[in-house]
Amino acid sequence: MRHSFLVTIFSLFVLIASSCSSDNNIGLNNPYIPNYSFSIEINMNLPMYNNLQYPSNAVLITTNGVGANGVIIFNAGGTYRAYEANCPNQYISACSQLEINGIKAICPCDNLEYSLFTGLPMGEGEYPMKPYRIEQNGSVLRVFN
């Protein structure tokens, strides 16, 4: 009896341990979005980026060579976030560029919404928004992959 109890506990432990996985890289390993290297500097003193100085504001940057389908930069109140502007659950297409709507990004292909605070889907999306690295030096933000 004791042996079967130990086997059951061990099996339960193995099941729990195998079901735990790190979600830290889930946005980075997205099969829909290629990994392109880039680096861009954004001067928030310029009029087109000035609203990034205020919390809960976002900017879409569609400069050629920046991200796979552009980059969204978001002021999360004391910290900045940068995400790929392609819908996380869509291949690059005519409708796959995310649109900013307040503190959300919306995919026009499937109308799935994503939080700009977390990058997570606000529905049934498989992948979160793909994050990019961001550094701040005064009023200049450097976004890179």
HELIX and SHEET records of a PDB file:
HELIX    1   1 ARG A    2  SER A   19  1                                  18    
HELIX    2   2 ASN A   50  GLN A   53  5                                   4    
SHEET    1   A 6 SER A  39  ASN A  43  0                                        
SHEET    2   A 6 VAL A 140  PHE A 144 -1                                        
SHEET    3   A 6 PRO A 131  ASN A 137 -1                                        
SHEET    4   A 6 TYR A  80  GLU A  84 -1                                        
SHEET    5   A 6 VAL A  71  ASN A  75 -1                                        
SHEET    6   A 6 ALA A  58  ILE A  61 -1                                        
SHEET    1   B 3 GLU A  99  ASN A 101  0                                        
SHEET    2   B 3 LYS A 104  ILE A 106 -1                                        
SHEET    3   B 3 GLU A 113  SER A 115 -1                                        
END                                                                             
